[in-house]
Amino acid sequence: MVDLNKAQEIVDHYSQVEGGLLECLHGLQQAFGYVPKETIDIMADGFNISRAEVHGVISYYHDFRLKPYGRTVVRICQAEACQAMGSRALSAHVAKKMGIDVGKSNEEYTLEAVYCFGNCALSPNLEINGKLHARVDQDNFDELIKKEGAV
Amino acid sequence: MIKVYIPRDTAAISMGADDVAKAIASLPEDIHVIRNGTWGMTYLEPLVEVETQKGRIAYGPVQVSDIPSLYKAGFLDGADHELCQGPTAEIDYLKNQERLTFARCGLVDPLSIDDYIKNGGFQGLKRALKLSEKNIIDDVMTSGLRGRGGAAFPTGIKWNTVLETEADQKYICCNADEGDSGTFSDRILMESDPFCLIEGMIIAGLAVKATKGYIYLRSEYPLCKVVLNDAIRTAKAQNYLGSSICDSDKEFDIEVRIGAGSYVCGEETAMLESLEGKRGMVRAKPPLPAHVGLFGKPTVINNVLSLASIPIILAKGGEYYKDFGIGRSRGTIAFQLAGNVKRGGLVEKAFGITLGDMIDRYGGGTYSGKNIKAVQVGGPLGAYIPPENFDLPLDYEAFSEAGAVLGHGGIVIFDETADMKEQAKFAFDFCAIESCGKCTPCRIGSTRGSEQIEKGNLELTEELCDLMDTSSLCAMGGMTPIPVKSAMKHWPKDFEN
């Protein structure tokens, strides 16, 4: 069950901030791990906008999700500097190892594409459960995921 | 007590700097570990420096497993070791740069306001507080500073427009949505010298009579958020921000706002929409943000590095800054060597060095050791440049004449294994993913372009490129054709099916 009182508190806080909807969504996501559907009404009321507008903002941005992440989250850079260092092959390896495609999520795993971590002198980069790793290759990915994520 | 510097920088941490710092702190000696910023020699990270009588001696890249042998060799006295790079200031990579904007990066503890002041910090602000708005802007005009985000619009002219627009409230918005692949200079500046950005924003506020500043920071930079908020808190406590800056009657405040993973929000009007809590849809111009910007008020929107170049311009005068560079590209720009490169990192140089010199002298060739096939300069919307054109000088006009863009100074190197058809297709795919959807050429054209490349229909692709170039609302759709066309032009063989 989503703690709607907590959601209300968060919305009350950010609706006082000028242009605060994005901050509010970040706040909800931090509290719940995702943006629960039940909070859309609360936001619409709090910010005095339509539910469609709230949904429009949520669906526009890659960061916001309406479902929880899997237990292990891998975010892998798909942009040019990492491509130049073999991120295409690495992505295929990671997807195979985790058993899901880039952009997909299940209860166990989430594998997300990211367009640049800003660590392009040490490509390829990927993040496991919030921790960024540089110069990742297939072998050290297998070790990292064993250590950090337990595949 | 021995002072040891270990960077608290995203790149260094991604290579294990936190563990290295812990291991060094636990050596049985009287050690004071300082988490400085990075010098930008990313290929040497984690770069550990020991303060000795001969100055700071550098060791890198250091892994936890290297520490026993470093300790045994006597690195705490600056002794030689296979990882020893000698005195930091003497490392060629660093020594031959012209560090104006990044002068303090690596040198100081980013969160020590005393370090900042001791190394020239707030000199520009002190001077600006004594000048009229017009005089501050005159100095910025004289410096020749142009927007470092990529569009290269003269900063002084932008500021003057905002100053001359009457309003009860004006804003300074710092664009810290550094989304271009191959760029990380904004991140380094924010992590390594946050007070410099804060000072630049305060001066911008004084110049245009704005009292509130926002930093729109991308969510992929979590460490920047922590560092900036810490620095803002300190600056407030010491009266550099707030209702009476340095005991004057001027006020200015800064708030950090976090983006949500949208590339196009780096476009200035999309950024404004996002700051207002909306979908990051591009606005049609006019009206210019300088007239009708954030919340409908006149707004200065500058890149991190444009604002971070302001303190030195005000401290030393516009003429000093203008003396660097060539033609209409004045001052310095932070180049970032990325991708398949041996010595990746940040190189701040005056405009005018050739692309080839940058890649050879600083980059040292490819990481893989194979030949270079292509270099993409200026992010995902920049041209792919073949080695035959490496004599191109790095300045705005020379690049634009060659149909390329200098952009935010990112240089991504590809070795001979790169497939340029794949890269061209990716340019369209990326545009399709990141397009805000407001204008048709970008929203639909990107998807059709990707399909046409797949099918090998190059003639139609060319036509589509011309259409997107001339009829898109912003640079996302308008410039996606640049990497595509450059790839088709220089590597036609890659497109033969």
Interface residues (C-beta under 8 A of the other chain):
Chain A: E18 G19 G20 L21 L22 E23 C24 L25 H26 F47 E53 G56 V57 Y60 Y61 H62 D63 F64 C77 A79 E80 A81 C82 Q83 A84 M85 R88 V114 Y115 C116 F117 G118 N119 C120 A121 L122 S123 N125 L132 H133 A134 R135
Chain B: T10 A11 I13 S14 M15 T42 Y43 E45 E178 G179 D180 S181 G182 T183 F184 D186 R187 R218 S219 E220 Y221 R257 I258 G259 A260 G261 S262 Y263 S274 L275 E276 G277 K278 R279 G280 F295 Q336 L337 A338 G339 N340 V341 G344 G345 Y367 Q376 P380 G410 V412 I413 F414 D415 A418 E422 Q423 F426 F430 I433 E434
